[in-house]
Amino acid sequence: MGRGDGTGRIVSADDADDTGTRILHVDMDAFYASVEVLYDPSLAGKPLIVGGMEGRGVVSSASYEARRFGVRSAMSVGRALQLCPHAVVVVPRFERYSALSAQVMAIFRDITPLVEPLSIDEAFLDVGGARRLWGSPGHIARMVRARVLAETGLTCSVGVAATKHVAKIASTASKPDGLLIVAEADTQAFLASRPVGALWGVGPKAVEALESRGIRMVSDVLRTPRGVLDRALGPALGARISQLARGHDPRSVQTEHTEKSIGHEETFLEDVADAATLRSEFRRLADRVAGRLRAGGWEARTIAVKVRLSDFTTLSRSVSVPEPTNVGQRIGDVAIELFSKIDLSQPVRLVGVRAEKLVGGGFGGMALWDDDEDWRRVDAALDDARTRFGRGAVTRASTLGPRRDVNALPTNPRPPRDPHAGDT
């Protein structure tokens, strides 16, 4: 299976048994930070933070040198610099990351057509049908790592297993720049030695609920009656982790990806308390979300808003709309109505709008009459102007607001992630 190498990771020997495996989970190592080092080699070996403005932004990625000080993704840059004062902070350059991601994914698809991207920096590969062309899953995994390094200059970690769940755990255990193969016969023993938090769907609250009952390792899950798990976590999650702990995961690699939600957020340079200013920001974000919906041919059944207060308390509200929509005015109206139900006990540092439960567009045109017909014409004009002159060239007057000169840092959207994945 694998052995420790003194760095805390577990890696496989060159002759590791890969019997019964077919799934690879490939995860780029500290992707954003690694890309920045690729463009500026002087950053190599230094604690590096990729994030927004110092003190106000959020960490998107950190090099392993910075992680040794406790720096993690989603932490405020201010807190990260408290932990690692000598770190170098660079602003995210998403066009670079997208370009390298496309190159990496092309390598994967050159090896097998069965590729399921989870995010910009990780994917599942089913190599069961590629054996005749490339060799065993273990050999293919080594080839993937070698090609990614040779063609991009970046390192990745790979887990090889019989199921997606175990392959993902294996890639995490082998980080950074490692390979771990878990033969099908070794699955139970490998899982038993992992903490319960390694199981898919077991977040911090679930870990706390399990540990309060003395269930700390997967081996403890195997010894625990289902009734105890159900009482701790609820029947659905109890059943899931009982199956996962035994290595049962029926999910296959899905090459068709359906976007689940589209959203935009904005972090302010200074906390904002003025409600009118915040409403204008919700209107502007709603227009951006609506534009992306229309560009993708989607309509949303649910609209959600997020508000983060100055003490980092995060509040969210959502509602299902009577008819699916991609109309900016309609999404903005709903967002502002949801915002009005939030008690602002403190100034606001971040706001966001998200469209969820997406369906194929065209529902609005099915009715005998369309209440949003005029607003659809406005959206069409906005789309045309933005295509010709750029996104910032034209906007609604209503989004200017009484304080539209407020400085704000747009939070760049990332492709959808697996809910339990991070930039590792």
Helices and strands as residue ranges (DSSP letters): E 3-4, E 10-11, E 23-28, H 31-39, G 41-43, E 48-51, E 59-62, H 64-67, H 77-83, E 88-90, H 94-111, E 115-119, E 122-126, G 128-130, H 131-134, H 137-152, E 156-161, H 164-173, E 179-181, G 184-186, H 187-192, G 196-198, H 204-211, H 218-223, H 226-233, H 235-245, E 261-272, H 275-296, E 298-309, E 314-325, H 328-340, E 348-360, G 363-366, H 373-389, G 391-393, G 397-399, E 408-411
